[in-house]
Amino acid sequence: MKRVLDFLESRFGLVSLWRAFADEPVSVRRAWLFTLGSAALAVFLVQFVTGFALALAYAATPDHAWESVKAIQTRLFAGGLVRGLHHWGASAMVVLAVAHMARTFAFGAYRRPRELNWLVGLALLVLVLGFGFTGYLLPWDQKAYWATVVGTKVPAALPFVGPAASRLMAGGPAVGAATLTRFYALHVILLPLLAFAFISVHLLLLRRHSHAGPTTEPDPKEPFFPFQAARDGVVTLAVILALFWLAARHPAPLERLADPTDTMSVPRPEWYFLPLFQLLKYFKGPLEPIGTVVLPGLSMLLLALVPWLDRGASRRPRDRRPVLVFGGLVGAGLLALLVFGALDAPKIKAPSGLGGSGEPPDPRLLGGLASYERRGCASCHGADGRPAADASPNAVGLAARVHVLAGDALVAHVKEKSVKPLAAEKEGENPDKDVPSLLAYVEAIAKDGVRLSALPEPIRVGGAAIDREDCRQCHQLYGEGGRRGPVLAHLFGKRDKDWLVAHFKEPKKLVPGSKMPPFRFLPEAELSAMSDYLLAVP
């Protein structure tokens, strides 16, 4: 082994390089705060590896992009986990990059001789946001398409160069195949090359000028290895484990296939673009360039000039109060825009392209909706408890009102006035077993004004069937139910639709020893809808 090391040292100087790296003195005080950069680098490598794995199965054309992403997430082994890691890793990159720069700003670590490294770090932050923007379109679902439409139109408000810049981004007059091709090329080729180049320069400059350290004396030092390396390892491991947990428990979303003709779709960017998206709501018409270019551009320019604007001799916070107060106000403004943008988000989740509709309603409400329609309640009370404009003058709306009838009187009214349900499919089954679900649905109409009839048919049919078949006798769902069977949640990424349908038909065939009765007597369409519902449950 010694001869091998001697050979490598004589040819490459690897041992000397390692010793220079490992023995570099770093600050002991506030050492945990210096782990943010290493954690960001580790997440970037996770993004590179998972992105490469996704690219192996991705098809960058409008005809196949959405289908390929859906296949990755539902058919490929660990595909849902890999895409989830990439999805949550994008947010982690933004959080860690901003936290790293905030720590540098607070410590005044951009001061001479580290001005250039501050600019390189700022460029890396822009690249991180560029990764988010270009990767956003690749699933080619409704959310990605319409958010990109808004994003590519942002430069169009600029005088003279705006329209040309917008066409350059979109690759034409509108978002389409050329846009997808350009964004894919930028996302997987140009931006990674630039990122690796800037990261290398960032690390080289860090090694040349070393860590700035705390802002006050004394500043004891210790070798980077093993002390700071161990801290970096602990934080990096914690971040990566958190990404795996998020990817497993909260799979990456995929809405239905992009429809350029659906002008009713509400654009919704990822959370890290919400501040800019919110600015668009405050500056409209001729003032739009202020929100799209002037304010963001001025902010980036001030950040770039910070090392030259803050030229005091001391890095202590009390000696840099004006700079820190100004930075705090800017950060508070961005946070306020983020909060306002989140509060303005649509209250109803968009339909999912993975067989669900975001978070589906409680199956009891869907069973009540089915009973409401089957018993003919809509003939007097209207769909969703809202009589139509041409309804009879005697029609009574149920939505958002206090009912005169309650308790046993309401149950008696339902049994007397509603159409009797068809004979029960199972011999001896109570024909009024649906009444509790119906009453729960009517209560939800009155209290919350819910509208469930517009939900995708698989969700409505599947949830109603789960309620009708009393699946909660054995399974917990939304915190209610028995414990004899597994909890009906987080199934997406663990089971697929074909498996669930087969399991409904022959439980013991797929799970030996299962005590679940077979449901092969149910129609195939209903079994399929039940699977769609369960796969949409978070």
Number of C-alpha atoms within 10 A of each C-alpha: 6 7 8 9 13 14 13 13 14 12 9 11 13 15 14 12 11 11 11 13 14 16 13 16 17 21 20 17 16 11 15 13 16 20 21 21 18 18 25 23 16 20 25 21 13 19 21 15 14 20 19 13 16 19 14 9 15 20 18 21 18 20 12 14 21 24 18 19 24 23 16 22 26 19 16 14 12 15 21 25 26 25 23 26 27 25 23 20 26 22 19 21 23 18 14 21 23 17 16 21 19 15 15 19 19 18 20 27 22 22 23 14 13 19 16 17 21 23 18 17 21 18 18 20 20 15 17 20 18 16 20 20 21 21 20 22 23 24 28 28 24 26 24 24 25 24 20 24 19 16 21 21 19 21 21 19 21 19 9 9 11 16 17 15 18 22 18 14 20 24 19 14 12 16 21 17 15 16 25 24 17 16 24 21 14 17 21 17 11 12 17 17 13 14 18 13 12 18 17 12 16 19 14 13 18 14 13 11 13 15 16 19 22 20 15 12 9 9 13 12 13 14 16 19 16 12 14 21 14 13 19 22 15 14 17 21 14 13 19 18 12 16 23 18 15 18 22 21 17 16 23 19 18 24 23 20 21 19 13 14 7 10 9 6 16 14 19 22 22 16 13 16 17 22 21 20 24 20 19 19 11 11 14 14 8 9 12 20 21 19 20 23 16 12 14 15 13 12 12 13 11 12 16 19 13 18 22 13 11 16 13 13 10 14 20 16 15 9 12 18 11 12 17 17 11 11 16 14 12 13 13 12 13 16 14 14 19 21 15 14 21 16 10 12 14 11 7 9 12 19 20 19 20 21 23 26 24 21 18 23 18 16 26 24 26 29 27 25 28 22 25 28 17 15 19 17 20 20 18 21 21 21 21 25 25 20 21 15 8 6 14 12 9 9 16 16 20 23 24 16 13 11 13 7 11 13 8 9 10 14 16 12 12 19 14 10 12 17 15 14 14 9 11 12 9 8 7 8 10 10 14 15 11 18 17 16 23 26 22 17 26 22 21 19 22 19 14 11 17 18 15 18 14 8 17 15 13 21 27 25 25 24 29 26 23 23 20 20 11 13 18 22 13 16 19 18 18 15 10 11 17 15 12 13 16 11 18 18 17 17 20 23 23 13 15 17 22 10 12 21 22 17 20 21 19 17 20 15 11 14 11 8 9 12 12 16 11 14 16 15 10 12 10 12 13 18 26 20 26 24 28 28 27 26 27 22 20 16
